[in-house]
Amino acid sequence: GVMPYEAALELLKGSIKKMYGKKGDKVVQMNIDGVNASLAGIVECQVPSAWADLEADDGDTSAASVLQGEEAGTSASAAAAAFARKIQQPCNNLDGNDLPVSTFQAGGGVPLGTSQYEKRGIAINVPRVDMDRCTQCNKCSLICPHAAVRPFLLSQQELNAAPASFRAGSRAAIGGGVLDNYHYRVQVSPLDCTGCELCVRICPADALKLEEAAKAVEAEKENWDYALTLPDRGDEIDKTTIKGSQFQKPYLEFSGACEGC
């Protein structure tokens, strides 16, 4: 069912003439020369005959199997962390060409959730939340394109175990119902924030102000790390409201897009 090589080549060159014909014969010939140069550069790779007898492995296809060796069989989050450390970080440092082929999974699989390990820290200024002004509407979390501003619910026991500044910035949750059982805090991740200011502008209570990112990182890193250890209580809250929707786990977080996108 594969088209003969010679026929495919003629069709490709014909499409070049059709596409670039109005630009003149020189342009057409330059593109055809590019095709010929590519063909001349093809190098045949010898495949061991024993490969014909290999059996397909239909085993673990989860993110945990992305990396070989010590990461095999670990949780998906551990595999993502290992991928970020062994592959993503070297590539971000422009050292990807130094990685051996054996580092990668056959087929080029990439686990989900690796953006959380980049911590780009590109913002000059990031928001700080005044919890005494906060009305707990969660609009700041709703509008944040990078999921770097999030509300968290804590039990009394979890609040007691939190860092001192985290406890100081938490308030009794308002809204009635199940919320009466928890404490509430809006937590910012300074290293993931892009400084777009959207949360500052949408806040109806003027509870968010920008501060220097370097100071925020020093003050909030421990708080953010603690917030991520808290249980996901999204199933206890009505997802159909703006406020309730923001207690759900975000499935698109810390994108590599520019600020505000």
C-alpha positions in Angstrom: 0.0 0.0 0.0 3.0 2.3 0.0 3.5 4.4 -3.1 6.5 3.5 -5.3 9.6 5.7 -4.5 10.0 7.0 -8.0 6.4 7.9 -8.4 6.4 9.7 -5.0 9.6 11.7 -6.0 8.0 12.8 -9.3 4.8 13.9 -7.5 6.9 15.9 -4.9 8.8 17.7 -7.6 5.6 18.3 -9.5 4.1 19.9 -6.4 7.1 22.1 -6.1 6.7 23.4 -9.7 3.0 24.0 -9.0 3.6 25.9 -5.8 6.6 28.0 -6.8 6.2 28.2 -10.6 5.0 31.8 -10.4 8.2 32.8 -8.7 10.3 31.8 -11.6 12.4 28.8 -12.7 15.3 29.7 -10.4 13.2 29.4 -7.3 11.7 26.1 -8.5 15.1 24.7 -9.3 16.5 25.7 -5.8 13.7 23.7 -4.1 14.2 20.7 -6.4 18.0 20.9 -5.7 17.1 20.8 -2.0 15.2 17.6 -2.5 18.1 16.1 -4.4 20.6 17.1 -1.7 18.4 15.5 0.9 18.3 12.3 -1.1 22.0 12.3 -1.5 22.5 12.7 2.2 20.5 9.6 3.2 22.7 7.0 4.9 21.6 3.4 5.1 21.5 2.0 8.6 22.1 -1.7 9.0 19.4 -3.4 11.2 20.3 -6.6 12.9 18.4 -9.5 11.5 17.6 -10.7 15.0 15.3 -7.8 15.3 12.8 -9.5 13.1 12.1 -12.0 15.8 11.6 -9.5 18.6 8.3 -9.8 20.5 6.3 -6.7 21.3 6.2 -5.8 25.0 2.7 -4.9 26.0 3.5 -4.3 29.6 3.4 -1.0 31.6 2.6 1.9 29.3 2.0 4.4 32.1 4.1 7.5 32.7 6.0 5.6 35.3 7.6 3.5 32.5 8.9 6.5 30.6 12.4 6.2 32.2 14.3 3.0 32.4 16.3 1.5 35.3 15.7 2.9 38.7 12.6 4.7 37.8 10.8 1.7 36.3 7.7 0.8 38.3 7.6 4.0 40.3 4.6 6.4 40.6 3.7 8.7 37.8 4.8 11.7 39.8 8.2 10.1 40.5 8.6 9.3 36.8 7.8 12.9 35.9 10.3 14.2 38.4 13.0 11.8 37.1 12.2 12.9 33.5 12.6 16.5 34.5 15.9 15.9 36.2 17.5 13.6 33.6 16.1 14.9 30.3 14.1 18.1 30.7 16.7 20.1 32.6 19.6 19.2 30.4 17.5 20.1 27.3 16.5 23.4 28.8 20.2 24.1 29.4 20.9 23.4 25.7 22.8 20.2 26.7 20.3 17.8 25.1 22.8 16.6 22.4 25.0 15.2 25.2 22.3 12.8 26.3 22.7 9.2 25.2 19.8 7.6 23.2 19.4 5.1 26.1 18.1 8.0 28.3 14.9 8.2 26.3 11.9 5.9 26.1 11.5 4.1 22.8 8.8 6.0 20.9 9.7 9.3 22.6 7.1 9.2 25.3 6.9 12.1 27.8 5.2 11.9 31.1 2.5 14.4 32.1 3.0 17.1 34.8 6.7 18.0 34.1 6.1 21.7 33.9 5.9 21.9 37.7 9.6 21.2 37.9 10.8 24.0 35.6 10.3 26.9 38.1 11.2 29.5 35.6 11.0 32.5 37.9 10.4 35.0 35.0 8.3 37.5 36.9 9.8 40.8 38.1 6.8 41.4 40.5 4.4 38.8 41.9 1.1 39.2 43.9 0.9 39.1 47.6 -2.5 38.4 49.2 -3.9 40.4 52.1 -6.1 37.8 53.7 -7.8 40.3 55.9 -9.2 41.9 52.7 -9.9 38.7 50.9 -13.5 37.8 50.4 -12.7 34.2 49.3 -14.4 34.6 45.9 -11.5 32.7 44.2 -11.7 35.0 41.1 -7.9 35.4 41.3 -7.4 31.7 40.9 -10.0 31.6 38.1 -8.3 34.2 36.0 -4.7 33.0 36.5 -3.7 31.4 33.2 -0.8 29.5 34.8 -2.4 28.1 37.9 0.1 29.9 40.0 -2.6 31.4 42.3 -4.7 28.8 44.1 -7.1 28.5 47.1 -6.5 25.8 49.7 -8.7 24.4 52.4 -7.1 23.1 55.6 -8.3 21.2 58.6 -7.4 22.4 62.1 -4.7 19.7 62.3 -3.2 20.6 59.0 -3.2 24.3 60.0 -1.4 23.5 63.2 1.3 21.7 61.2 1.8 24.5 58.7 4.7 26.9 58.6 4.2 30.0 60.9 3.6 32.4 58.0 1.2 30.0 56.4 -0.8 29.9 59.6 -0.8 33.6 60.0 -2.2 34.1 56.5 -5.0 31.6 56.8 -8.6 32.5 57.8 -11.7 30.6 58.6 -13.4 29.5 55.4 -16.7 31.3 54.6 -19.6 30.1 52.5 -21.4 27.7 54.8 -21.9 24.0 54.5 -18.8 21.9 54.2 -16.6 25.0 54.2 -17.4 25.6 57.9 -15.1 22.6 58.7 -12.0 24.2 57.2 -9.5 27.1 57.2 -8.8 28.9 53.9 -5.8 30.5 52.3 -4.9 31.8 48.8 -1.3 30.7 48.0 0.9 32.1 45.3 3.8 30.3 43.7 6.3 33.1 42.9 8.5 30.9 40.8 5.6 29.9 38.5 4.0 33.3 38.4 4.6 35.3 35.2 3.7 38.7 36.7 0.8 39.4 34.3 -1.2 41.2 37.1 -4.5 39.7 36.0 -5.3 38.5 39.5 -4.6 42.0 40.9 -7.0 43.6 38.5 -9.9 41.2 38.9 -9.9 41.2 42.7 -13.1 43.0 43.8 -11.7 43.6 47.3 -8.3 45.0 46.3 -6.7 42.2 48.3 -3.7 41.6 46.0 -0.7 43.9 45.6 2.4 43.3 43.6 5.8 42.9 45.4 9.3 42.2 44.3 9.6 38.6 43.1 12.9 37.9 44.9 11.3 38.8 48.3 8.2 36.7 47.5 10.3 33.7 46.6 12.1 33.8 49.9 8.9 34.3 51.9 6.5 32.0 50.0 8.5 29.0 48.8 8.0 27.0 52.0 4.4 27.9 52.1 3.8 26.8 48.5 5.6 23.5 49.1 3.4 22.9 52.1 0.2 23.8 50.3 0.9 21.1 47.7 1.0 18.5 50.4 -2.6 19.2 51.4 -5.4 16.8 50.4 -7.4 17.6 47.3 -10.9 18.5 48.6 -12.4 19.4 45.3 -14.9 16.6 45.5 -16.5 18.1 48.6 -17.3 21.4 46.9 -19.9 22.3 44.2 -17.9 22.4 41.0 -20.6 24.4 39.1 -19.8 27.7 40.9 -16.8 30.0 40.3 -15.7 29.6 43.8 -16.1 25.8 43.9 -14.5 25.3 40.5 -11.2 26.7 41.8 -10.9 24.0 44.5 -10.6 21.4 41.7 -7.2 20.2 40.6 -6.0 22.2 37.6 -5.1 19.9 34.7 -3.2 22.6 32.8 -0.7 24.3 35.1 2.5 26.3 34.7 2.4 26.5 31.0 5.4 27.8 29.1 3.4 30.5 27.5 4.2 34.2 27.9 2.8 36.2 30.7 -1.0 36.2 30.9 -1.5 33.6 28.1 
